[in-house]
Amino acid sequence: MTDAPARIGLIGFGEASQAFARGWRRNAPGLEIHAFDIKTKGPDAAGKRADYAGAQVAGCDGPEGLGGLNLVSLVTADQAGAAAATQARHITDGTLYLDGNSCAPETKRAAAEVIGAAGGRYVDMAIMAPVHPRLHRVPVLLAGPHAEAAKALCLSLGMQPAIVGDEVGQASAVKMLRSVMVKGIEALCLESLLAARKAGVEAQVIASLDASHPGWDWAAKAAYNLERVTTHGTRRAAEMREVAATVAALGLDNGMSRATTAWQEAVGALGLPSADKDFCTRADAVLAALEERKTQ
């Protein structure tokens, strides 16, 4: 099977896959992109098909539609293993399977066994920044025995890959342990500044933080972090469970990761819209929704 990117398949078609598809389309207008998302088979099927059309990809009715293609898996962390097991029944020998899901190294290694047993070439891929605004140019890390082949494929697609090791799980470890900090800061912002807003001292707290950490722009950062969690908290919580598993597997206390998971899950579950960018407006909406949930 050739690594030439004339055709490529996406497993899952959420934010990351749509961003990649749009970026690839700009980089290589002739690229044939296929995608399958499990939501195609549920009540959200019409919306998902609209996503396919909007990104100019060929939507598939099932995972078998991706057979014979090099693949990039971008599903939620809790579905990564199931996606690999399902797709393994339809891949052909030599298929490159780039697993870009935010999973623990052990989860990646289990998926690698499944894909390898089916004749595929599994690659541990970690996406190291938000996909917007850079789309397919977002930095990605690659690891595993087939990382060089995956790097060549990524470069042909106009991506920004870097190899971090020849063992599956090495890229994932970087991503997971970075997320302790990145997602943890989001959770700390929630706890600190939502409480400050409720106490009526958010301006003073933000000013104090700005004085201690000049150049950070805590008001803007707080608004951004709150938006990310309200919009993507459920998905981030799934990732943080994998982060907690990673830390625990290293024999360390994962209390911070578990607490971050709880904040991400609680705020993500509120289902708030993502339109308001102002911190105070968004904070008030979150506080009101949390209070309402408490009384239910």
N, C-alpha and C positions, 0 to 999 in steps of 0.2 A: 504494500500500500504506500502511495506517495505522500510526502508531507506537504506537497504543494497546496496552497490555500484556495484552490478554485471553488471548493465547497466546504462548508463547515457547519456543525450543528451545535445548538445551544440547548442545554437541559435546564429548564426553568426559564421564565421570561419576566422577571421582576425588574427592579430598578437597575441592577448591575448589568444584566443581560441586554436590556434595552439600550443602555448607555454604550456598551461594547458594540452592539449592532449598528447604532448610528455612527459611531466613530469609524468602524470598519467600512461602512458604506461610503463615507467621505474619502477614506484612504484608498479604497479599491472598489470603484463603482461597479465593476463587473463581478464582484464576489457573490457567490450564491450562498445565502444564509438560510438555514432551516432551524426551526425551534419547536420544542414541545414543552408545554407547561401543564401540570396536572389540573390546573383550574379550567383548562379547556373542556374537561369532562364534567364539570360541576355547574352550579347555578351562575357562576361568573363567566361562563363560556363566551357570551357575546362580548363582554368587555375585554377578555383576553384576545379574542380574534381581532378586535379593534386595535389592540396593542401591536399584534403582528403586522397588520396593514399599515399602521402609522410608522413603523420602523422598516417597512419594506422587506419583511422576511417571509419565508414560506412556512406557515404554521402547519404542524403535523397533528393528526388525530390521535396518535399514540407514539410511544417510544420507538416502535418498530420503524417509524418514518425517518429516524436518524441513523438507521443502519448504513454502514459503509462510509460514514463521515468521521473525520477527526472531530472530537467533542470537547466542549468546555461546559463543565457543570457549575451552575450558579443558582442553587436552591437555598432554602433556609437551613441553618446548621442542623436542626433536628431531623431533616429529611435527606441529608447527604448520603448516609449509608443506604437507605432504601432506594434512592435514585441510582446509586451505583449497582445495587443488586438487580434492579429492574432492567437497567440499560445493558448489563452484562449478557442478558439473554439475546441481545440484538446486535452486538458489535461483531465486526469481522477481525480476522487476525491482523495485527499491526496497528490497529486503531490507537491513535493518541488520545488519551483521556485526561484532560487537564482539570483537576479538581480544585476549583477556586473557592470552595466553601469555607466558612470560618469555623473550623473544627479542630479538636484536640489532635495531637500527633497520633494517639492510639486509634482514633476514629479514622484518620487518613490511612493508617497502616492496614486496618481491617478492610477498607474499601479497595486498597491496592491489591490485596490478596484475591478479592472477588474479580476485579477487572483483569488481573494477570492470569487467573485460572481460565478466563474466557478468551485469552489470546491478545488482550489489549495491552497497551503500553501506558501505565499509570504515571501521572506526574502530580506531585504535590505543589499546588500554586496558591500563593497568598497575595491578596490585594491589599496594598499598604496605605491607601488613602481613599477618601470619598471619590466616587466615580465622576461626580460633577465638580468642576466644569471640564475636567480633562478627558472624560470619556475613555476610549481605548488606550489613551496615553498615560493613564494612571500607573504608577510604578507597581510591578508585580515581582514577587520572588518565586523561584522555581527550585525544586529539590527532587531527588530520586535518580535512579539509573538511566532514565530516559529524558533527563532535563535538557541535555544538549539538543536533542531533536525538537523538544518543545520550544526551546529558545529560538531555533531557526524558524519554526512556525510563527511564533509571536512576532519576530522581527519582520517577517513577510507580511504580517497584518498591520504593521506600523506601530506595534506596542513597545513598551519599555520594560523588558524582562531583565532579571539578574539572577544568576544561579548562586545558591547559598550552600549547596551540599549535594552529595550523591545518595543520600538516604531519605526515604519518604518520612516526613514528619519534621524535617529541619526547617522548611519554610513555614509550616504551620506553627512551630514552636515560637518563631519570631513574632508572628502575627498574634498568637494567643497572649504571650507575655507582654507585648506592647499594649494589648487591649486592657490589661490590668490597670495601666496608667490612663489610657485615653478614655475608656468607658468609666473608669473610676472617677476621673475629674468631672465628667458629666454628672455622675451621681452626687458627688460632693457639692457641685454647683446647685443641684436641685435641693439638697437638704439645707445648705447654708442660706441660699438666697430666697427660696420659698419661705423659709422661716423668718428671714429678715423682712420680706415683704409683708408677711402677716403681722409682724411686730411693728411695722411702720418705720423701720430704720434701714431700708434697703439702700438708700442714697449714701448714708454714712458708711455702711459696710462696704459698698462698692468703692467709695472714695478711699477707704483704708486699704483695700486690696490693691487699688491702683498705686497707692503710695508705696506699698511693700513690693509690688511687682510692676514697675513702670514699663509702659509699652505693651502690656497685655490687653488693655481696653476691656476691663471686666464686664462693663455693661453690654458691650457688643457680644463678648464671648458667652455671657450668661444667656442672652437672647438666642444665640445660635445653639448652645447646648440644650436649652429647653425645647427648641424647635425639633432638634434631632431626636430627642427622647420621645416627645409627644407623637412624632410621625413614625419613628422606627423602633420604639421601645420594645415591642414584642419580639421583633427579629433580633434586636440587640441582646435581649434577655436569653434567647436561645443560644447566641454566641457565648454569652458570659457563663452559661452552664458548662460549655466546652472549655472555657478558660479556667473555671474552678476545677474541672477534672484534670486539666493539664498541671495546675499548681499542686493539687493533691498527689498526682502521680510522681511528682518530684520530691514528695515527702515533706512538703511545707504546708503551713496553715493557710487555708484559702478563705478565711473569714471576710476579707475585704472584697474578694470576687463574689462571694455569696451575697453580701450586702448590696453590692452594685447590681447584681441580678434582680434583687427584690425591688429596688427603685426603678430600674428600667422596665420591669414587668408591670408594676403598679401604674406608672404614668402612661406607658404604651397602651394598656388595657382601657384607658379612659376614652379612646376613640375620638380625640379632639382634632379639629381641622388644623391645617398647617399654614393658614393664610397670614395670621397676625405675626409681624416680625418684632414689634416692640416688647421688651421684656416685661414691663409692668402689666400690659394688657394680657399677655400670655400667662404670666404668673397668676393673675387674678382668675383666669379661666381654669387653670390647673387646680388652684386652691379650692375654688367653688366645686369642681367636679370631684375632688378628693373628699370634700365635706359631704357632698350628696351621697357618695358611695358609702361613706361611714354610717350614714343614717338609714341606709337601705337594709 
